[in-house]
Amino acid sequence: MQRITASFFVLALASAPALRDSSANAAAAITFHETIEPLLQRHCQVCHRAGGSAPFSLERYDDAVGWAAQMREMVTTRRMPPWGADPAVGKFANDRSLPQAAIDAITAWIDGGTKEGDPAHAPPPRVWPKEWSLPEPPDLVLTTPTVRVAAEGTLPYQYVRVPVGLTEARWVRAAELRSSNPQVVHHVLGFLEDPGEEGATPRPWRPVFNQLELMQGANPNERPQWTLRFRKLIEHDLRYGEAGGLNGYFVSGLSGGGAVQFAEGEGKFVAPGANLVFQVHHQPNGKEAETSTSLGLWFSKGPLPRSLDTRGVSTVIFAIPPGDPNYEVRAEYRLPAAATLRSLQPHMHRRGKDFRFFARPPKKSDGSGGEEVELLHVPRFDFNWQDEYVLAEPRRLPAGTVLRVVAHFDNSADQRGNPDPKQTVYFGLQTDEEMMIGYFEVVWDPTELDDGG
């Protein structure tokens, strides 16, 4: 599966020239145009460019020299390019972490005096899309009305229902969320509302959502008090999109997400007469602003054999004590049918510390098997980079497999960005509250259903 995001997923690029020897003896031979510029084009300029999401550009020699010291620190500490997955757990198709040889080349170039080299040897400049990430325009664009965002304060989530306007079933092969003023938009999720009308094409199978799954971790006699605590959310936000995103989404713009292009033969189904509900979380930045959100959809030319579904493993049952540096929250989901796993995406807020995904298949009839496998480990969760980790090799999961997620939260004063370490923290929608969701994307195979054993 190929993923493309407007802000930080690496687009399909031509391979950079082979790196030169970056030892101390060869440092003086490394120059910008011959060695460093191709690396920046491949790994950095998707964000660090004019009009990109980063605060400065790395498209020219003078840019790179001016930011050389910071660049050295960021690549040697592996803070940039941002990539959270533990390299010892799993392989991912969209891994944008720098190879050690690239880090060595950049540091050697800086240590060798940031030589420019011959501009005639520079690679051709990257050409960036002006509006959408794909070369061809989308087949359909859905746009919310423009809203005014206050300069400060805590804003409730906004839900905007827009008719998709289809008269026949279609499959989405690519999608992209764009905000006209992204500086004041924290995230956008898109949910499909299926009107239940019969279309010309049968709907792909997907499991029925059980809202009690969100209460896992609570004793039955505790559920009334938790329900009372979340009453306002249940009556409003959790009515949308199968629990407001806790159970999954149709499209995502979490923390700067963007375009996604699905693998050949795969896509997301849209029924005729469906509505798209935008969940928009605006975030004031000190200045009053206006913004609207658009969703571009690219359709396949016909039905697709494999329909994708994005679901969530989550719970709302936790209370993180004040000052606790390592509070653990767990949740699990038993697959009601066999599935092919495509991607994983942890979601927490500012106190998020680390996150793990596990899969435990059911035991075979002879009692063998059933050993749990770790799928993803994000040891240093970063609220600002909530990546979707696309498996390099899709994994077949039999019916009855238990997907388990384990997250830790740091509510101490040592946690950078902690809004208030003196407060007990509960589930909530705002970033000073917390969430724990393990999103996963699958292709369901309902020919193999869980027998409940």
C-alpha positions as CSV (number, residue, x, y, z in Angstrom):
1,M,0.0,0.0,0.0
2,Q,1.3,3.4,-1.0
3,R,0.6,6.4,1.3
4,I,1.0,10.0,0.4
5,T,0.5,12.8,2.9
6,A,0.6,16.5,2.2
7,S,2.6,17.3,5.4
8,F,4.9,14.6,6.2
9,F,4.6,11.3,4.3
10,V,7.4,10.9,1.7
11,L,6.1,11.0,-1.9
12,A,7.4,8.4,-4.4
13,L,10.8,9.8,-5.3
14,A,13.7,8.9,-7.5
15,S,16.6,7.3,-5.6
16,A,19.3,9.7,-4.4
17,P,22.8,9.1,-5.7
18,A,24.9,6.7,-3.6
19,L,26.3,8.3,-0.5
20,R,30.0,8.9,-0.4
21,D,32.3,7.7,2.3
22,S,31.4,10.0,5.2
23,S,34.5,9.2,7.4
24,A,36.6,12.0,8.8
25,N,39.1,11.7,6.0
26,A,36.4,12.1,3.4
27,A,34.4,14.9,5.1
28,A,36.0,17.6,3.1
29,A,35.0,15.9,-0.2
30,I,31.2,16.0,0.6
31,T,29.5,18.9,-1.0
32,F,25.9,20.2,-1.0
33,H,24.8,19.8,-4.6
34,E,26.4,16.4,-5.2
35,T,25.5,14.6,-1.9
36,I,23.4,16.7,0.5
37,E,20.8,18.3,-1.8
38,P,19.5,14.9,-3.1
39,L,19.1,13.7,0.6
40,L,17.1,16.8,1.5
41,Q,14.9,16.4,-1.6
42,R,14.2,12.8,-0.6
43,H,13.8,13.1,3.2
44,C,13.2,16.7,4.1
45,Q,11.6,18.9,1.5
46,V,8.2,17.4,1.7
47,C,7.8,19.7,4.7
48,H,10.8,22.0,4.5
49,R,9.9,24.0,1.3
50,A,8.1,27.1,0.3
51,G,4.5,26.6,1.2
52,G,5.3,23.5,3.2
53,S,4.3,22.7,6.8
54,A,7.7,23.3,8.3
55,P,8.8,26.7,9.6
56,F,11.7,27.1,7.2
57,S,12.8,25.8,3.8
58,L,15.7,23.6,2.9
59,E,15.5,24.0,-0.9
60,R,18.6,26.1,-1.5
61,Y,22.2,25.9,-0.4
62,D,22.0,29.1,1.6
63,D,18.9,27.7,3.4
64,A,20.8,24.6,4.4
65,V,23.9,26.5,5.6
66,G,21.8,28.8,7.7
67,W,20.2,25.9,9.5
68,A,23.2,23.6,9.5
69,A,23.7,23.5,13.3
70,Q,20.0,22.7,14.0
71,M,20.0,20.2,11.2
72,R,22.9,18.4,12.7
73,E,21.2,18.2,16.1
74,M,17.9,17.0,14.7
75,V,19.3,14.2,12.5
76,T,21.8,12.9,15.0
77,T,19.2,12.7,17.7
78,R,16.7,11.3,15.1
79,R,14.1,13.9,15.9
80,M,13.9,14.6,12.2
81,P,12.6,13.3,10.0
82,P,10.0,12.4,12.6
83,W,9.3,8.6,12.8
84,G,8.2,7.0,16.0
85,A,8.3,3.2,15.4
86,D,10.9,1.1,17.2
87,P,13.0,-0.4,14.4
88,A,13.2,-3.7,16.2
89,V,9.4,-4.2,15.9
90,G,7.9,-4.6,12.4
91,K,8.7,-3.2,9.0
92,F,6.7,-0.3,7.5
93,A,6.3,0.8,3.9
94,N,6.2,4.5,4.8
95,D,9.3,4.4,7.1
96,R,10.8,7.9,6.6
97,S,13.6,7.5,9.2
98,L,17.0,8.5,7.9
99,P,19.5,5.7,7.2
100,Q,22.6,5.9,9.3
101,A,24.7,6.5,6.1
102,A,22.6,9.7,5.4
103,I,23.1,10.9,8.9
104,D,26.8,10.4,8.6
105,A,26.9,12.2,5.3
106,I,25.0,15.3,6.7
107,T,27.2,15.5,9.8
108,A,30.4,15.0,7.7
109,W,29.3,17.8,5.3
110,I,28.7,20.2,8.2
111,D,31.9,19.2,10.0
112,G,33.8,19.6,6.6
113,G,32.7,23.2,6.3
114,T,29.4,23.0,4.4
115,K,31.0,23.2,1.0
116,E,28.6,24.0,-1.8
117,G,30.2,22.1,-4.7
118,D,29.3,22.6,-8.4
119,P,25.7,23.9,-9.0
120,A,25.9,22.2,-12.4
121,H,25.8,18.9,-10.6
122,A,22.7,19.7,-8.6
123,P,19.6,17.4,-9.1
124,P,16.6,19.0,-10.8
125,P,14.4,20.8,-8.3
126,R,11.4,19.0,-6.9
127,V,8.1,20.1,-8.4
128,W,5.4,20.3,-5.7
129,P,1.6,20.2,-6.3
130,K,0.0,23.6,-5.9
131,E,-3.4,22.4,-4.6
132,W,-3.8,18.7,-4.3
133,S,-1.2,16.0,-3.8
134,L,-2.0,14.0,-6.9
135,P,-1.3,15.2,-10.4
136,E,-4.9,14.9,-11.6
137,P,-7.7,16.9,-9.9
138,P,-10.1,15.0,-7.6
139,D,-13.3,13.6,-9.1
140,L,-15.4,15.2,-6.3
141,V,-14.7,17.9,-3.7
142,L,-16.8,18.4,-0.6
143,T,-16.4,21.6,1.3
144,T,-17.7,22.9,4.6
145,P,-19.0,26.5,5.0
146,T,-16.4,29.1,6.1
147,V,-16.4,29.5,9.9
148,R,-14.8,32.2,12.1
149,V,-12.3,30.9,14.7
150,A,-11.9,32.9,17.9
151,A,-8.4,34.2,18.8
152,E,-8.3,32.2,22.0
153,G,-10.3,29.8,24.2
154,T,-11.4,26.2,24.1
155,L,-13.6,25.4,21.2
156,P,-16.0,22.5,21.0
157,Y,-15.8,20.1,18.1
158,Q,-17.8,21.2,15.0
159,Y,-19.8,18.6,13.0
160,V,-20.8,19.6,9.5
161,R,-22.9,17.2,7.4
162,V,-22.4,17.5,3.6
163,P,-24.3,15.3,1.1
164,V,-21.9,13.3,-1.0
165,G,-24.4,13.4,-3.9
166,L,-23.8,10.0,-5.4
167,T,-26.6,8.2,-7.2
168,E,-24.6,5.0,-7.6
169,A,-22.0,3.2,-5.4
170,R,-18.4,4.3,-5.9
171,W,-15.0,3.2,-4.5
172,V,-12.5,5.8,-3.3
173,R,-9.0,5.0,-4.5
174,A,-7.5,8.2,-3.0
175,A,-8.6,11.0,-0.7
176,E,-7.2,14.2,0.7
177,L,-8.4,16.6,3.5
178,R,-7.4,20.2,3.1
179,S,-8.1,23.3,5.3
180,S,-8.0,26.8,3.9
181,N,-6.3,28.0,7.1
182,P,-4.5,24.9,8.6
183,Q,-2.8,27.0,11.4
184,V,-6.1,27.1,13.3
185,V,-7.2,23.5,12.6
186,H,-6.0,20.8,15.0
187,H,-7.5,17.9,13.2
188,V,-10.3,16.7,10.9
189,L,-12.0,13.4,10.7
190,G,-14.5,12.4,8.1
191,F,-17.4,9.9,8.8
192,L,-19.8,8.4,6.3
193,E,-23.5,8.2,7.1
194,D,-25.0,5.4,5.1
195,P,-28.7,6.1,4.4
196,G,-29.4,2.4,4.2
197,E,-30.9,2.6,0.7
198,E,-30.3,-0.3,-1.7
199,G,-27.7,0.5,-4.3
200,A,-26.8,-1.3,-7.5
201,T,-23.8,-2.8,-5.8
202,P,-23.9,-4.8,-2.5
203,R,-22.3,-3.1,0.4
204,P,-19.0,-4.6,1.7
205,W,-19.4,-6.5,5.0
206,R,-18.2,-4.7,8.2
207,P,-18.8,-5.6,11.8
208,V,-21.6,-4.0,13.9
209,F,-20.2,-1.6,16.5
210,N,-20.9,-2.4,20.2
211,Q,-20.6,0.8,22.2
212,L,-20.1,-1.2,25.4
213,E,-16.6,-1.9,24.1
214,L,-15.8,1.6,25.0
215,M,-16.5,0.7,28.7
216,Q,-13.9,-2.0,28.9
217,G,-11.9,-1.8,32.0
218,A,-14.9,-0.8,34.1
219,N,-16.7,-3.2,36.4
220,P,-20.4,-3.6,35.6
221,N,-21.5,-1.7,38.8
222,E,-19.2,1.2,37.8
223,R,-20.7,1.8,34.4
224,P,-23.5,4.1,35.6
225,Q,-21.1,6.5,37.1
226,W,-18.9,6.5,34.0
227,T,-22.0,7.0,31.8
228,L,-23.0,10.0,34.0
229,R,-19.5,11.5,33.6
230,F,-19.6,11.2,29.8
231,R,-23.3,12.1,29.4
232,K,-22.8,15.2,27.4
233,L,-20.4,13.4,25.1
234,I,-22.7,10.5,24.7
235,E,-25.6,12.7,23.8
236,H,-23.7,14.8,21.3
237,D,-20.2,13.9,20.0
238,L,-20.4,10.1,20.4
239,R,-23.5,10.0,18.1
240,Y,-21.4,10.8,15.1
241,G,-19.4,8.3,13.1
242,E,-19.8,5.3,15.5
243,A,-18.7,7.1,18.6
244,G,-17.1,10.3,17.2
245,G,-14.1,8.5,15.9
246,L,-13.5,6.1,18.8
247,N,-14.6,3.2,16.5
248,G,-12.8,4.4,13.4
249,Y,-13.2,6.9,10.5
250,F,-13.6,7.1,6.8
251,V,-10.8,9.7,6.2
252,S,-8.4,11.3,8.6
253,G,-6.5,14.5,8.9
254,L,-5.1,13.8,12.4
255,S,-2.3,16.3,13.3
256,G,-1.5,17.3,9.7
257,G,-2.5,14.2,7.8
258,G,-3.3,14.7,4.2
259,A,-3.7,12.7,1.0
260,V,-3.9,8.9,1.1
261,Q,-3.6,6.7,-2.0
262,F,-4.7,3.1,-1.5
263,A,-3.0,0.1,-3.1
264,E,-4.1,-1.2,-6.4
265,G,-7.4,-3.0,-6.2
266,E,-8.3,-1.5,-2.7
267,G,-10.3,1.4,-1.6
268,K,-13.2,2.6,0.5
269,F,-16.8,2.1,-0.4
270,V,-19.3,5.0,-0.6
271,A,-23.0,4.1,-0.9
272,P,-25.5,6.1,-3.0
273,G,-27.2,8.8,-1.0
274,A,-24.5,8.8,1.7
275,N,-23.6,11.9,3.7
276,L,-20.1,12.9,4.8
277,V,-19.8,14.3,8.3
278,F,-16.8,16.5,9.0
279,Q,-15.5,16.5,12.5
280,V,-13.4,19.6,12.8
281,H,-11.4,20.6,15.9
282,H,-10.4,24.2,15.6
283,Q,-7.4,25.4,17.7
284,P,-7.1,29.2,18.3
285,N,-3.6,30.6,17.6
286,G,-3.9,34.1,19.1
287,K,-5.5,35.7,16.1
288,E,-9.1,35.7,14.9
289,A,-9.3,33.7,11.7
290,E,-11.6,32.2,9.1
291,T,-11.3,28.7,7.7
292,S,-13.1,26.0,5.8
293,T,-12.3,22.3,5.1
294,S,-12.4,20.4,1.8
295,L,-12.3,16.7,1.1
296,G,-11.1,15.7,-2.4
297,L,-12.1,12.2,-3.5
298,W,-10.6,10.2,-6.4
299,F,-12.8,7.3,-7.6
300,S,-11.8,4.1,-9.2
301,K,-13.2,3.4,-12.7
302,G,-15.2,0.4,-11.4
303,P,-15.8,-1.8,-8.3
304,L,-12.8,-2.8,-6.3
305,P,-12.3,-6.4,-5.1
306,R,-11.0,-5.4,-1.7
307,S,-12.8,-2.9,0.5
308,L,-10.9,-1.1,3.3
309,D,-12.3,-0.4,6.8
310,T,-10.6,1.7,9.5
311,R,-11.6,0.7,13.0
312,G,-10.5,1.6,16.5
313,V,-9.5,-0.3,19.7
314,S,-10.3,2.1,22.5
315,T,-11.6,2.6,26.0
316,V,-12.8,5.7,27.9
317,I,-12.3,4.1,31.3
318,F,-9.3,5.6,32.9
319,A,-8.4,8.3,35.5
320,I,-4.7,9.3,35.3
321,P,-3.6,10.4,38.8
322,P,-1.8,13.8,39.3
323,G,2.0,13.5,38.8
324,D,1.9,9.9,37.6
325,P,4.8,9.4,35.2
326,N,3.8,6.0,33.8
327,Y,0.0,5.3,34.0
328,E,-1.1,2.3,31.9
329,V,-4.3,2.0,29.9
330,R,-5.2,-1.2,27.9
331,A,-7.9,-2.1,25.5
332,E,-8.5,-5.0,23.1
333,Y,-10.7,-6.0,20.2
334,R,-11.6,-9.5,19.0
335,L,-11.9,-9.7,15.3
336,P,-15.3,-11.1,14.4
337,A,-14.1,-12.2,11.0
338,A,-10.8,-12.9,9.3
339,A,-9.0,-9.9,8.1
340,T,-5.9,-8.7,6.3
341,L,-4.2,-6.0,8.3
342,R,-2.9,-3.0,6.4
343,S,-1.9,-0.3,8.9
344,L,-1.8,0.8,12.5
345,Q,-2.1,4.3,14.0
346,P,-1.8,5.2,17.7
347,H,-3.8,8.2,19.0
348,M,-3.3,10.0,22.4
349,H,-3.0,13.6,23.5
350,R,-0.3,15.6,25.2
351,R,0.4,13.2,28.1
352,G,0.9,10.3,25.7
353,K,4.2,8.5,26.5
354,D,4.3,5.2,24.5
355,F,2.1,2.8,22.6
356,R,2.1,-0.8,21.6
357,F,0.0,-3.0,19.3
358,F,-0.2,-6.8,19.8
359,A,-2.1,-9.6,17.9
360,R,-3.0,-12.9,19.6
361,P,-4.5,-15.4,17.1
362,P,-6.8,-18.1,18.5
363,K,-5.4,-21.5,19.3
364,K,-5.8,-24.2,16.7
365,S,-8.1,-27.2,17.2
366,D,-5.2,-29.2,18.5
367,G,-4.4,-26.6,21.2
368,S,-1.3,-25.3,19.4
369,G,-0.5,-21.8,18.4
370,G,-2.1,-18.7,19.9
371,E,1.2,-17.0,20.7
372,E,0.9,-13.2,20.9
373,V,3.0,-11.1,18.4
374,E,4.0,-7.5,18.8
375,L,3.0,-5.5,15.7
376,L,4.1,-2.0,16.6
377,H,6.0,-0.2,19.4
378,V,6.2,3.6,19.6
379,P,8.5,4.2,22.5
380,R,8.3,8.0,22.5
381,F,4.9,9.1,21.4
382,D,4.8,12.6,19.9
383,F,1.4,14.3,19.9
384,N,2.5,16.4,16.9
385,W,3.3,13.4,14.7
386,Q,0.5,10.9,14.9
387,D,1.5,8.7,12.0
388,E,-0.2,5.9,10.4
389,Y,2.2,3.0,10.2
390,V,1.6,1.1,6.9
391,L,2.8,-2.5,7.1
392,A,5.5,-3.4,4.5
393,E,3.8,-6.8,4.2
394,P,0.1,-7.0,5.0
395,R,-0.6,-9.5,7.7
396,R,-3.4,-12.1,7.6
397,L,-5.3,-12.4,10.9
398,P,-7.7,-15.3,11.4
399,A,-11.2,-14.8,12.9
400,G,-11.0,-14.6,16.6
401,T,-7.7,-12.8,16.7
402,V,-7.4,-10.4,19.6
403,L,-5.8,-7.0,18.8
404,R,-4.5,-5.6,22.1
405,V,-3.2,-2.1,22.7
406,V,-1.2,-0.9,25.7
407,A,-0.4,2.8,26.3
408,H,1.3,4.7,29.0
409,F,0.7,8.3,30.0
410,D,3.1,10.7,31.7
411,N,1.1,13.2,33.9
412,S,4.2,14.5,35.6
413,A,5.8,17.9,35.3
414,D,8.6,16.3,33.3
415,Q,6.2,15.6,30.4
416,R,6.8,18.4,27.8
417,G,3.5,20.1,27.0
418,N,1.6,18.7,29.9
419,P,-1.3,21.2,30.4
420,D,-1.5,20.6,34.2
421,P,0.3,17.8,36.1
422,K,-1.7,18.6,39.2
423,Q,-5.0,17.4,37.7
424,T,-6.6,13.9,37.5
425,V,-7.0,13.4,33.8
426,Y,-10.0,11.6,32.2
427,F,-11.1,10.8,28.7
428,G,-12.2,13.8,26.7
429,L,-12.1,15.5,23.3
430,Q,-9.9,18.5,24.1
431,T,-6.1,18.3,24.1
432,D,-5.9,19.0,27.8
433,E,-7.9,15.8,28.3
434,E,-6.8,12.4,27.1
435,M,-7.7,9.7,24.6
436,M,-6.4,6.2,23.9
437,I,-7.3,4.8,20.5
438,G,-5.5,2.2,18.4
439,Y,-6.7,2.7,14.9
440,F,-6.2,-0.2,12.5
441,E,-7.1,-0.6,8.8
442,V,-8.2,-4.0,7.4
443,V,-9.8,-5.8,4.5
444,W,-12.4,-8.0,6.1
445,D,-13.0,-11.6,5.0
446,P,-16.5,-12.5,6.2
447,T,-16.2,-16.0,4.7
448,E,-14.3,-16.8,7.9
449,L,-16.3,-15.7,10.9
450,D,-15.4,-16.1,14.5
451,D,-17.2,-19.0,16.2
452,G,-16.9,-17.3,19.6
453,G,-14.6,-20.0,20.9
